[in-house]
Amino acid sequence: MDRRIDIPDSFLNLKLPEFRAHYPEMTGTPVEQYVYVNGEIRKKNYEQILAVCNKPSAERLWEGRFLRMERGSPEAGYADHRTYFYQGKEIDRQVHLGIDLASTQHSEVAAANRGRVAFVDYLGIYGNTVIIDHGQGIFSLYSHMSEITVVLESMVEKGAIIGRTGSTGMAGGDHLHCGMLVNGIFVSPVEWWDPHWLQDNIFRFL
């Protein structure tokens, strides 16, 4: 889906101080700084994610379908093509590689499946982020969190609370950005939430 996103000055004033605290090399006008974060920092963030995914657990740690956040309304879809505008002028284009789900503010975030916590940190456009290694190259990603309640290398069970939703990173409001990766490549989380898709495309080949 193609989506237009207008960037108001209020968003820049809210978010740029957060990013400057983590990336002091940022220079230029507010719009130039925004484009730098949305493009260059986004690339660096993916390199960090890829480094995590390059060290998967050899053992399969997950069972059954992956859990979708309860009572979460979809705000943005996987592979949405976004065009960003400032004062009516196009300034950037990116692809959204996850699904945004919004519920009440600071809603509990549950682990989608059993796994090992492989990453816990601030991650640029993703804000406060947890990445769970489910084994055999499968990872789930949870971003923009206001609070994280798990620690690196801990084991979590399916449905265990790992934190709360928030608006850290490149988020205009409180929500959860859900990502799924297979061998370092982003895939649609919807498929992994669907037991029929898993049966037809994964389990029958195991």
C-alpha positions in Angstrom: 0.0 0.0 0.0 1.2 3.5 -0.8 1.0 5.9 2.1 1.6 9.7 2.3 3.1 10.9 5.6 3.3 14.6 6.3 6.0 15.7 8.8 4.9 18.7 10.9 7.3 20.9 12.8 5.7 19.7 16.0 7.0 16.2 15.2 10.5 17.4 14.4 10.6 19.4 17.7 9.4 16.4 19.6 11.7 13.7 18.1 14.9 15.4 17.0 16.2 16.0 20.6 15.8 12.2 21.3 17.8 11.3 18.2 20.5 13.9 18.7 21.1 12.5 22.2 22.0 9.1 20.5 23.5 10.4 17.3 25.4 13.6 18.1 26.9 13.6 14.6 23.6 14.9 13.2 23.9 18.3 11.5 21.9 20.6 9.2 18.4 21.9 9.3 15.7 20.0 11.2 14.4 18.5 7.9 18.0 17.5 6.9 18.4 15.8 10.3 15.1 14.0 10.0 16.1 12.7 6.5 19.4 11.6 7.9 17.8 9.6 10.7 15.0 8.2 8.4 17.6 7.1 5.8 21.2 6.7 7.1 20.3 5.7 10.7 17.7 3.3 9.4 20.4 1.5 7.4 22.7 1.3 10.4 19.8 0.0 12.5 19.3 -2.8 9.9 23.0 -3.6 10.1 22.6 -4.0 13.8 19.6 -6.2 13.4 21.4 -8.3 10.8 24.4 -8.8 13.2 22.0 -10.2 15.8 20.3 -12.5 13.2 23.7 -13.8 12.1 24.1 -15.6 15.4 20.9 -17.7 15.7 20.3 -20.6 18.1 20.7 -23.9 16.2 17.9 -25.5 18.2 14.3 -24.8 17.4 12.9 -23.0 20.5 9.4 -22.2 19.3 6.1 -24.1 19.0 2.9 -23.4 17.2 1.7 -20.1 15.8 3.2 -16.8 16.9 1.0 -14.6 19.0 -0.4 -11.3 17.8 -0.8 -8.5 20.4 -4.2 -8.8 22.0 -6.7 -6.0 21.2 -4.2 -4.3 19.0 -5.7 -2.3 16.1 -3.5 -2.2 12.9 -2.1 1.2 12.2 0.3 0.3 9.4 0.9 -2.8 7.3 3.9 -4.8 6.2 5.6 -3.5 3.0 3.7 -0.2 3.0 5.5 2.2 0.7 5.8 5.5 2.5 6.4 8.9 0.9 7.3 11.6 3.3 6.4 15.3 2.8 7.5 18.5 4.6 5.5 21.6 3.8 4.1 20.0 0.7 7.4 18.9 -0.7 8.6 15.3 -0.9 11.7 14.7 1.2 12.1 10.9 1.5 10.7 7.4 0.6 11.0 4.2 2.7 9.3 0.8 3.0 7.7 -0.2 6.3 9.0 -3.7 7.2 6.6 -4.6 10.0 3.1 -4.2 11.3 2.1 -1.4 13.7 -0.5 -2.3 16.3 -2.1 0.2 18.7 -4.1 -0.4 21.8 -4.3 1.6 25.1 -1.3 3.6 26.1 1.5 1.5 27.6 -0.2 -1.8 26.9 1.6 -5.0 27.9 3.7 -6.6 25.2 4.0 -10.4 25.1 6.6 -12.6 23.5 5.1 -14.0 20.3 6.7 -17.4 21.0 9.3 -19.1 23.1 12.9 -18.0 22.6 16.1 -16.4 23.8 16.3 -12.6 24.2 19.0 -11.7 21.7 18.8 -7.9 21.8 17.7 -5.3 24.3 18.6 -1.7 23.6 17.7 1.6 22.0 17.7 1.1 18.2 17.4 4.4 16.4 14.2 4.6 14.4 12.9 1.6 16.2 13.4 3.2 19.7 13.5 0.8 22.7 13.6 -2.6 21.1 13.6 -6.3 22.0 14.7 -9.0 19.5 13.9 -12.7 20.4 15.8 -15.5 18.8 13.4 -18.5 18.3 16.0 -20.7 16.8 16.9 -21.9 13.3 17.1 -18.4 11.9 13.7 -17.1 13.1 13.5 -13.9 15.0 10.8 -11.6 16.3 11.2 -7.8 16.9 9.3 -5.5 19.2 9.9 -1.8 18.9 8.9 1.7 20.2 8.5 0.3 23.7 8.2 2.6 26.7 9.4 -0.1 29.1 11.4 -3.3 28.7 11.2 -6.0 31.4 13.5 -8.7 30.1 17.3 -8.9 30.1 19.7 -10.0 27.4 20.2 -13.8 27.0 17.2 -14.7 29.2 14.8 -17.3 28.0 11.1 -16.3 27.6 8.0 -18.4 27.1 5.3 -17.7 24.6 3.0 -15.1 26.0 5.4 -13.9 28.7 5.3 -10.1 29.2 8.5 -8.4 27.9 7.6 -4.8 28.3 5.0 -2.1 27.4 4.1 -0.2 24.2 5.4 3.4 23.8 6.5 6.0 21.3 10.3 5.9 21.4 12.2 6.1 18.1 10.4 7.3 14.9 6.9 6.9 16.4 4.3 9.6 16.4 2.1 7.9 19.0 2.0 5.0 21.4 2.0 1.6 19.5 3.9 -1.6 19.0 6.0 -2.2 15.8 6.1 -5.9 15.2 8.7 -7.5 13.0 9.5 -11.0 11.9 12.8 -12.0 10.3 14.0 -15.3 8.7 17.7 -15.5 8.2 18.0 -11.8 8.5 15.3 -11.0 6.0 12.1 -9.2 7.1 8.9 -11.2 6.3 5.2 -10.6 7.0 4.3 -11.2 10.7 0.7 -12.0 9.6 1.9 -15.3 8.1 3.5 -16.4 11.3 0.3 -15.5 13.3 -1.7 -17.8 11.0 -1.7 -21.5 12.0 -3.0 -22.6 8.5 -0.1 -20.7 6.8 2.4 -22.3 9.2 1.0 -25.8 8.5 1.1 -25.4 4.7 4.5 -23.6 4.5 6.5 -24.6 7.5 5.4 -27.6 9.5 4.8 -29.9 6.5 8.5 -29.6 5.6 9.9 -30.1 9.1 
